């Protein structure tokens, strides 16, 4: 109770030996660790302001330095619990001040965020208007493009019809030319046939004439030979008939020779 009262007096600023401590959270944890687990002691930055206005600043990192700090505080203020309570009170004030500062900063930040949100909202509305205008423009352009495509299709259809007609006309012209060429070929073939038939007939007549002439010549030669042989036979008959009274052997041989020559011919 006595310690709590002194701590409250220290917070109220009544005792003569009041020192306003500014402890960081790291210092409080390290100071408690000095009385408990020594392995958790770390570097501490301490700033103490006495009632006469003199400021003491020290940096403690080792256990021996921290013991010296504790001895100094105990020698001047004689109570461990008062120092700890004062440290917690100061730390509480710092937290409170920090909370107030954070609240102010948050308030300012909220106002700034509100202004930024408002600005963003206005920008979004402007963007929406621009998007609407852009969509309308795109719709108009798409409509124009569709009309152009339809016009192109119609023109292409008409052009295709014209090309089809031209092709059909060319086909008809080609068919006519083919028919004309076919007729000319048939006429030429008929003419050639007639010429060939005429030539064949003429050749046949010539051949028949030549055959008739040769046949007559052969027949005439045969008739002449037969007549000559008949004459020789008659001579031979006469010679045989007169052979008994005429012993001329040469005449007989000559007659036989003539007969043989006549037969060979």
C-alpha positions as CSV (number, residue, x, y, z in Angstrom):
1,X,0.0,0.0,0.0
2,X,2.8,2.4,0.9
3,X,4.6,1.6,-2.3
4,X,1.4,2.2,-4.4
5,X,0.8,5.5,-2.6
6,X,4.3,6.6,-3.3
7,X,3.9,5.6,-6.9
8,X,0.7,7.6,-7.1
9,X,2.6,10.6,-5.5
10,X,5.3,10.2,-8.0
11,X,2.8,10.2,-10.8
12,X,1.1,13.3,-9.3
13,X,4.5,15.1,-9.0
14,X,4.2,15.7,-5.2
15,X,7.5,14.2,-3.6
16,X,10.7,16.3,-3.6
17,X,12.7,13.5,-5.3
18,X,10.4,13.1,-8.3
19,X,12.3,12.3,-11.6
20,X,10.4,12.0,-14.8
21,X,11.6,8.8,-16.4
22,X,11.2,8.0,-20.1
23,X,11.6,4.3,-20.3
24,X,11.5,2.4,-23.6
25,X,9.8,-1.0,-23.5
26,X,13.2,-2.6,-24.1
27,X,14.6,-1.0,-20.9
28,X,11.7,-2.3,-18.8
29,X,12.0,-5.8,-20.0
30,X,15.8,-5.7,-19.6
31,X,15.6,-4.2,-16.1
32,X,13.2,-7.0,-15.0
33,X,15.5,-9.6,-16.6
34,X,18.4,-8.3,-14.4
35,X,16.4,-9.4,-11.4
36,X,15.3,-12.6,-13.0
37,X,17.0,-14.3,-15.9
38,X,20.3,-12.6,-16.6
39,X,20.7,-14.3,-20.0
40,X,18.0,-11.9,-21.5
41,X,19.9,-8.7,-20.8
42,X,20.4,-6.5,-23.9
43,X,21.6,-3.0,-24.7
44,X,19.6,-0.3,-23.0
45,X,19.3,3.4,-23.8
46,X,18.2,5.4,-20.7
47,X,17.4,9.1,-20.5
48,X,16.7,10.6,-17.1
49,X,15.8,14.1,-16.3
50,X,16.3,15.4,-12.7
51,X,14.2,18.0,-11.0
52,X,17.0,20.5,-11.4
53,X,16.8,20.2,-15.2
54,X,20.1,18.2,-15.6
55,X,19.8,15.4,-18.2
56,X,21.7,12.2,-17.8
57,X,22.1,9.9,-20.8
58,X,23.8,6.5,-20.7
59,X,24.1,3.4,-22.8
60,X,24.3,0.1,-20.9
61,X,25.0,-3.2,-22.5
62,X,26.8,-5.4,-19.9
63,X,25.6,-6.9,-16.6
64,X,28.2,-4.9,-14.6
65,X,27.0,-1.6,-16.1
66,X,23.4,-2.5,-15.4
67,X,24.3,-3.3,-11.8
68,X,25.9,0.1,-11.5
69,X,22.7,1.7,-12.8
70,X,20.6,-0.2,-10.3
71,X,22.9,0.7,-7.4
72,X,22.8,4.3,-8.5
73,X,19.0,4.3,-8.6
74,X,18.7,2.5,-5.2
75,X,21.2,4.8,-3.6
76,X,19.2,7.9,-4.5
77,X,15.6,6.5,-4.2
78,X,16.1,3.5,-1.8
79,X,13.2,1.5,-3.1
80,X,13.1,-1.0,-5.9
81,X,9.3,-1.2,-6.2
82,X,9.0,2.6,-6.4
83,X,11.4,2.7,-9.3
84,X,9.5,-0.1,-11.1
85,X,6.1,1.6,-10.5
86,X,7.5,4.9,-11.7
87,X,8.9,3.1,-14.8
88,X,5.5,1.5,-15.5
89,X,3.7,4.9,-14.9
90,X,6.1,6.7,-17.2
91,X,5.7,3.9,-19.7
92,X,1.9,4.1,-19.3
93,X,2.1,7.9,-20.0
94,X,4.2,7.3,-23.0
95,X,1.7,4.7,-24.2
96,X,-1.2,7.1,-23.6
97,X,0.6,9.9,-25.3
98,X,1.5,7.5,-28.2
99,X,-2.2,6.5,-28.4
100,X,-3.3,10.1,-28.5
101,X,-0.7,10.8,-31.1
102,X,-1.8,7.8,-33.1
103,X,-5.4,8.8,-32.8
104,X,-4.5,12.3,-34.1
105,X,-2.5,10.7,-36.9
106,X,-5.3,8.3,-37.6
107,X,-7.8,11.1,-37.7
108,X,-5.7,13.1,-40.0
109,X,-5.1,10.0,-42.0
110,X,-8.8,9.2,-42.1
111,X,-9.5,12.7,-43.3
112,X,-6.8,12.4,-45.9
113,X,-8.2,9.0,-46.9
114,X,-11.6,10.5,-47.2
115,X,-10.4,13.2,-49.4
116,X,-8.4,10.7,-51.5
117,X,-11.5,8.5,-51.7
118,X,-13.6,11.4,-52.7
119,X,-11.0,12.3,-55.4
120,X,-10.9,8.7,-56.5
121,X,-14.6,8.5,-56.7
122,X,-14.7,11.7,-58.8
123,X,-12.0,10.2,-61.0
124,X,-14.0,7.0,-61.3
125,X,-17.1,8.9,-62.3
126,X,-15.1,10.8,-64.9
127,X,-13.7,7.5,-66.1
128,X,-17.2,6.0,-66.3
129,X,-18.4,9.0,-68.3
130,X,-15.4,8.6,-70.6
131,X,-16.1,4.9,-70.9
132,X,-19.7,5.6,-71.8
133,X,-18.6,8.1,-74.4
134,X,-16.0,5.6,-75.7
135,X,-18.6,2.8,-75.9
136,X,-21.0,5.0,-77.8
137,X,-18.2,6.0,-80.2
138,X,-17.2,2.3,-80.6
139,X,-20.9,1.4,-81.3
140,X,-21.1,4.1,-83.9
141,X,-17.8,2.9,-85.5
142,X,-19.0,-0.8,-85.4
143,X,-22.2,0.2,-87.1
144,X,-20.3,2.0,-89.8
145,X,-18.0,-1.0,-90.2
146,X,-21.0,-3.3,-90.5
147,X,-22.5,-1.0,-93.2
148,X,-19.2,-1.0,-95.1
149,X,-19.0,-4.8,-94.8
150,X,-22.5,-5.1,-96.1
151,X,-21.7,-2.7,-99.0
152,X,-18.6,-4.7,-99.8
153,X,-20.5,-8.0,-99.8
154,X,-23.1,-6.5,-102.2
155,X,-20.4,-5.1,-104.5
156,X,-18.6,-8.4,-104.4
157,X,-21.8,-10.3,-105.2
158,X,-22.5,-8.0,-108.1
159,X,-18.9,-8.4,-109.3
160,X,-19.2,-12.1,-109.0
161,X,-22.4,-12.1,-111.0
162,X,-20.6,-10.1,-113.7
163,X,-17.7,-12.4,-113.7
164,X,-20.0,-15.4,-113.9
165,X,-21.8,-13.9,-116.9
166,X,-18.5,-13.1,-118.6
167,X,-17.3,-16.7,-118.0
168,X,-20.6,-18.1,-119.4
169,X,-20.2,-15.9,-122.5
170,X,-16.6,-17.1,-122.9
171,X,-17.8,-20.7,-122.6
172,X,-20.5,-20.2,-125.2
173,X,-17.9,-18.6,-127.5
174,X,-15.6,-21.5,-127.0
175,X,-18.4,-24.0,-127.7
176,X,-19.2,-22.1,-130.9
177,X,-15.5,-22.2,-131.9
178,X,-15.3,-25.9,-131.1
179,X,-18.4,-26.6,-133.2
180,X,-17.0,-24.6,-136.1
181,X,-13.7,-26.4,-135.9
182,X,-15.5,-29.7,-135.7
183,X,-17.5,-28.9,-138.8
184,X,-14.3,-27.8,-140.6
185,X,-12.6,-31.0,-139.6
186,X,-15.5,-33.1,-140.8
187,X,-15.5,-31.2,-144.1
188,X,-11.8,-31.7,-144.5
189,X,-12.2,-35.4,-143.7
190,X,-15.0,-35.8,-146.2
191,X,-12.9,-34.0,-148.8
192,X,-9.9,-36.2,-148.1
193,X,-12.1,-39.2,-148.3
194,X,-13.4,-38.1,-151.6
195,X,-9.9,-37.5,-152.9
196,X,-8.8,-40.8,-151.6
197,X,-11.7,-42.6,-153.2
198,X,-11.1,-40.8,-156.5
199,X,-7.4,-41.7,-156.4
200,X,-8.3,-45.3,-155.5
201,X,-10.8,-45.4,-158.4
202,X,-8.2,-43.9,-160.8
203,X,-5.6,-46.3,-159.6
204,X,-8.0,-49.2,-159.9
205,X,-8.8,-48.1,-163.5
206,X,-5.2,-47.8,-164.3
207,X,-4.5,-51.2,-162.8
208,X,-7.4,-52.8,-164.6
209,X,-6.2,-51.2,-167.8
210,X,-2.7,-52.4,-167.3
211,X,-3.9,-55.9,-166.3
212,X,-6.1,-56.0,-169.4
213,X,-3.2,-54.9,-171.6
214,X,-0.8,-57.4,-170.0
215,X,-3.5,-60.1,-170.2
216,X,-4.0,-59.5,-173.9
217,X,-0.3,-59.4,-174.5
218,X,0.2,-62.7,-172.7
219,X,-2.8,-64.2,-174.5
220,X,-1.4,-63.0,-177.8
221,X,2.1,-64.4,-177.0
222,X,0.5,-67.7,-176.0
223,X,-1.5,-67.8,-179.1
224,X,1.5,-67.1,-181.2
225,X,3.6,-69.8,-179.5
226,X,0.7,-72.3,-179.8
227,X,0.4,-71.5,-183.5
228,X,4.2,-71.9,-184.0
229,X,4.2,-75.2,-182.1
230,X,1.2,-76.4,-184.1
231,X,3.1,-75.5,-187.3
232,X,6.1,-77.4,-186.1
233,X,4.0,-80.3,-185.2
234,X,2.5,-80.3,-188.6
235,X,6.0,-80.2,-190.1
236,X,7.0,-83.1,-187.9
237,X,4.0,-85.1,-188.9
238,X,4.8,-84.5,-192.5
239,X,8.4,-85.4,-191.9
240,X,7.4,-88.6,-190.2
241,X,5.0,-89.4,-193.0
242,X,7.8,-89.0,-195.5
243,X,10.5,-90.5,-193.4
244,X,10.2,-93.9,-195.1
245,X,11.1,-92.6,-198.5
246,X,13.7,-89.9,-197.4
247,X,16.7,-91.2,-195.5
248,X,18.3,-87.8,-194.9
249,X,19.1,-87.9,-191.2
250,X,20.2,-84.3,-191.0
251,X,16.8,-83.1,-192.1
252,X,15.3,-85.1,-189.3
253,X,17.6,-83.7,-186.7
254,X,17.1,-80.2,-187.9
255,X,13.3,-80.7,-187.6
256,X,13.6,-82.1,-184.1
257,X,15.9,-79.2,-183.1
258,X,13.4,-76.7,-184.4
259,X,10.6,-78.4,-182.6
260,X,12.5,-78.4,-179.3
261,X,13.4,-74.7,-179.6
262,X,9.8,-73.9,-180.4
263,X,8.6,-75.7,-177.3
264,X,11.2,-73.9,-175.1
265,X,10.1,-70.6,-176.4
